[in-house]
């Protein structure tokens, strides 16, 4: 499966309001992994805005071929849900739900006006959200002697490898977070560096978010449950 984008955890539930001819459009974005989670978010918004005219939405799952759903929720067919979905596709955003809640202002917008309004609302909330690129990573846990630790530490600093944790006891243990595609290379490097004395364990791959500044979101991950991902 190819890398994809989703919203960061901090932006879950972010809302942005716009207004067109006295109709108010409130676009909200959520990170969801399946249809059940999307339904929970939709129910919450309906409870929060019980007097709204419409709750139009689109969501995409992760996967080599994402599952996609959308709804016009009573608006003319093709004027709301599909335009929102097209924005998610254009931005290559997955594992996300965008809902645009409309309070009718009394003026009909027409089909083209509705498409424009819902498109701009979806764009507005995604422009405000922090998008992170998701790539497959693994935890490479290792245990080594203190004599080998210095050489390993220098190497991971030079290679700019993220270290999730370190423990210092009778031996040194640490958890390196490395791209899944590089795990075999790193196991070979560590065995060579320690003359085969390091104990290594590799976790199942999962999606790790990479923020625009390159920082890994080590506590904000998604499971790699798509069989094609590995």
Residue pairs with C-beta under 8 A, 6 or more apart in sequence:
1 62
1 63
1 64
1 136
1 224
1 226
1 228
1 229
2 64
3 133
3 134
3 135
3 136
4 62
4 92
4 93
4 94
4 95
4 133
4 134
5 91
5 92
5 93
5 94
5 131
5 132
5 133
5 134
6 31
6 62
6 93
6 94
6 95
6 96
6 131
6 132
6 134
6 209
6 222
7 14
7 29
7 30
7 31
7 93
7 96
7 129
7 130
7 131
7 132
8 129
8 130
8 131
8 132
8 209
8 211
8 217
8 220
9 31
9 217
9 220
10 130
11 29
11 31
11 128
11 129
11 130
12 29
12 30
12 31
13 28
13 29
13 30
14 28
14 29
14 125
14 128
14 129
15 26
15 27
15 28
15 29
15 125
16 26
16 27
16 121
16 124
16 125
16 128
17 24
17 25
17 26
17 27
18 24
18 25
18 27
18 117
18 120
18 121
18 124
19 25
19 105
20 105
20 109
20 113
20 116
20 117
20 120
21 105
21 107
21 109
21 113
22 105
22 106
22 107
23 102
23 103
23 104
23 105
23 106
23 107
23 109
23 117
24 102
24 103
24 105
25 100
25 101
25 102
25 117
25 118
25 120
25 121
26 49
26 52
26 100
26 101
26 102
26 103
26 121
27 98
27 99
27 100
27 101
27 121
27 122
27 124
27 125
28 41
28 45
28 98
28 99
28 100
28 101
28 125
29 96
29 97
29 98
29 99
29 125
29 126
29 129
30 37
30 38
30 41
30 96
30 97
30 99
31 95
31 96
31 97
32 38
32 41
32 59
32 95
32 96
32 97
33 61
33 62
33 95
33 222
34 61
35 59
35 61
35 67
35 69
37 97
38 57
38 59
38 69
38 97
41 97
41 99
42 55
42 57
42 97
42 99
45 55
45 99
45 101
46 52
46 55
49 55
49 101
49 103
51 103
52 101
52 102
52 103
53 74
53 102
53 103
53 104
54 72
54 73
54 74
54 75
54 80
54 100
54 101
54 102
54 104
55 73
55 99
55 100
55 101
55 102
56 70
56 71
56 72
56 73
56 75
56 80
56 81
56 84
56 99
56 100
56 102
56 118
57 70
57 71
57 73
57 81
57 84
57 97
57 98
57 99
57 100
58 68
58 69
58 70
58 71
58 81
58 82
58 84
58 85
58 87
58 88
58 97
58 98
58 122
59 68
59 69
59 70
59 88
59 96
59 97
59 98
60 66
60 67
60 68
60 85
60 88
60 89
60 93
60 94
60 95
60 96
61 67
61 68
61 94
61 95
62 94
62 95
62 134
62 207
62 222
62 226
63 94
63 226
63 228
64 226
64 228
64 229
66 94
68 85
70 81
70 82
70 84
70 85
71 80
71 81
72 78
72 79
72 80
72 81
72 82
73 80
73 81
75 81
75 102
75 114
75 118
76 111
76 114
78 111
78 115
79 111
79 114
79 115
79 118
80 100
80 114
80 115
80 118
83 115
83 118
83 119
83 122
84 98
84 100
84 118
84 119
84 121
84 122
86 119
87 98
87 119
87 122
87 123
87 126
88 94
88 96
88 98
88 122
88 126
91 126
91 131
93 126
93 131
95 134
95 222
98 122
98 125
98 126
100 118
100 121
100 122
109 117
130 211
130 212
131 212
132 209
132 210
132 211
132 212
132 217
132 220
133 209
133 210
134 207
134 208
134 209
134 210
134 222
135 179
135 180
135 207
135 208
135 210
136 179
136 180
136 181
136 205
136 206
136 207
136 208
136 224
136 229
136 230
137 177
137 178
137 179
137 180
137 205
137 206
137 207
137 208
137 216
137 221
138 177
138 178
138 179
138 180
138 183
138 202
138 203
138 204
138 205
138 206
139 164
139 175
139 176
139 177
139 202
139 203
140 175
140 176
140 177
140 178
140 183
140 186
140 187
140 190
140 200
140 201
140 202
140 203
141 173
141 174
141 175
141 176
141 200
141 201
141 202
141 203
142 152
142 173
142 174
142 176
142 190
142 198
142 199
142 200
142 201
143 171
143 172
143 173
143 198
143 199
144 152
144 171
144 172
144 173
144 194
144 197
144 198
144 199
145 171
145 172
145 194
145 197
146 171
146 172
148 193
148 194
148 197
148 198
149 172
151 193
151 194
152 174
152 190
152 193
152 194
152 198
155 189
155 193
156 163
156 176
161 176
161 177
161 178
162 176
162 177
162 178
162 216
162 218
163 174
163 175
163 176
163 177
164 174
164 175
164 176
164 177
164 218
165 174
165 175
166 172
166 173
166 174
166 175
167 173
167 174
176 186
177 208
177 216
177 218
178 186
180 205
180 230
183 202
187 200
187 202
190 198
190 200
191 198
191 200
204 224
204 230
205 224
205 229
205 230
206 221
206 222
206 223
206 224
207 221
207 222
207 223
207 224
208 216
208 217
208 218
208 221
209 216
209 217
209 220
209 221
209 222
210 216
210 217
211 217
224 230
